[in-house]
Amino acid sequence: MKSLRHLAKTPCRVKRASELLGKSVQATYQDVARGRVPYRRIGRSLVFFEEEIVEFLDNQPGMRIEEVESPTPTLTPSTHQIRGVK
Protein backbone atom coordinates (compact mmCIF):
# COMPACT_ATOMS: atom_id res chain seq x y z
CA MET A 1 0.00 0.00 0.00
CA LYS A 2 1.27 3.47 -0.89
CA SER A 3 2.04 6.03 1.78
CA LEU A 4 -0.62 8.66 2.43
CA ARG A 5 1.72 11.05 4.26
CA HIS A 6 1.36 13.64 1.52
CA LEU A 7 -2.32 14.13 2.41
CA ALA A 8 -1.33 16.12 5.49
CA LYS A 9 0.86 18.47 3.44
CA THR A 10 0.02 21.83 1.90
CA PRO A 11 -0.15 21.57 -1.90
CA CYS A 12 0.88 24.52 -4.05
CA ARG A 13 1.38 25.42 -7.69
CA VAL A 14 4.56 26.48 -9.44
CA LYS A 15 4.16 30.19 -8.62
CA ARG A 16 4.13 29.55 -4.84
CA ALA A 17 6.92 26.97 -5.14
CA SER A 18 8.99 29.57 -7.01
CA GLU A 19 8.42 32.08 -4.22
CA LEU A 20 9.56 29.55 -1.61
CA LEU A 21 12.62 28.67 -3.68
CA GLY A 22 13.45 32.31 -4.39
CA LYS A 23 13.48 31.66 -8.13
CA SER A 24 11.50 32.70 -11.15
CA VAL A 25 8.71 30.48 -12.42
CA GLN A 26 10.80 29.69 -15.51
CA ALA A 27 13.81 28.67 -13.38
CA THR A 28 11.54 26.44 -11.28
CA TYR A 29 10.24 24.71 -14.42
CA GLN A 30 13.87 24.16 -15.49
CA ASP A 31 14.70 22.65 -12.09
CA VAL A 32 11.69 20.33 -12.42
CA ALA A 33 12.86 19.22 -15.87
CA ARG A 34 16.32 18.48 -14.44
CA GLY A 35 14.94 16.67 -11.39
CA ARG A 36 16.38 19.20 -8.94
CA VAL A 37 13.28 19.98 -6.86
CA PRO A 38 10.61 17.77 -5.29
CA TYR A 39 7.27 17.76 -7.15
CA ARG A 40 4.40 15.53 -8.25
CA ARG A 41 2.78 15.31 -11.63
CA ILE A 42 -0.97 14.84 -11.67
CA GLY A 43 -1.97 14.43 -15.28
CA ARG A 44 -0.27 17.36 -17.00
CA SER A 45 -0.22 19.54 -13.87
CA LEU A 46 2.69 20.00 -11.50
CA VAL A 47 1.96 19.95 -7.78
CA PHE A 48 4.44 20.89 -5.09
CA PHE A 49 4.12 20.52 -1.34
CA GLU A 50 5.28 23.49 0.70
CA GLU A 51 6.67 21.28 3.47
CA GLU A 52 8.77 19.32 0.95
CA ILE A 53 10.15 22.53 -0.55
CA VAL A 54 11.11 23.82 2.92
CA GLU A 55 12.69 20.46 3.81
CA PHE A 56 14.51 20.45 0.47
CA LEU A 57 15.92 23.92 1.18
CA ASP A 58 16.90 22.93 4.73
CA ASN A 59 18.95 20.04 3.33
CA GLN A 60 20.92 22.17 0.88
CA PRO A 61 24.55 22.95 1.69
CA GLY A 62 25.38 26.27 3.24
CA MET A 63 24.77 28.07 6.48
CA ARG A 64 21.41 28.48 8.15
CA ILE A 65 20.47 31.78 9.75
CA GLU A 66 20.93 30.37 13.27
CA GLU A 67 24.51 29.35 12.35
CA VAL A 68 25.56 32.83 11.34
CA GLU A 69 27.42 34.51 14.19
CA SER A 70 28.12 37.90 12.67
CA PRO A 71 27.56 39.72 9.40
CA THR A 72 30.00 39.14 6.58
CA PRO A 73 32.91 41.55 6.94
CA THR A 74 33.12 44.18 4.26
CA LEU A 75 36.31 44.54 2.28
CA THR A 76 38.26 47.69 2.94
CA PRO A 77 41.41 48.91 1.21
CA SER A 78 43.44 47.71 4.21
CA THR A 79 42.13 44.13 3.95
CA HIS A 80 41.88 43.87 0.19
CA GLN A 81 44.30 45.59 -2.12
CA ILE A 82 43.94 45.68 -5.86
CA ARG A 83 47.23 45.08 -7.62
CA GLY A 84 48.88 48.37 -8.47
CA VAL A 85 46.44 50.46 -6.42
CA LYS A 86 47.23 51.61 -2.89
Order of alpha helices (4+ residues) and beta strands (2+ residues): beta-alpha-alpha-beta-beta-alpha
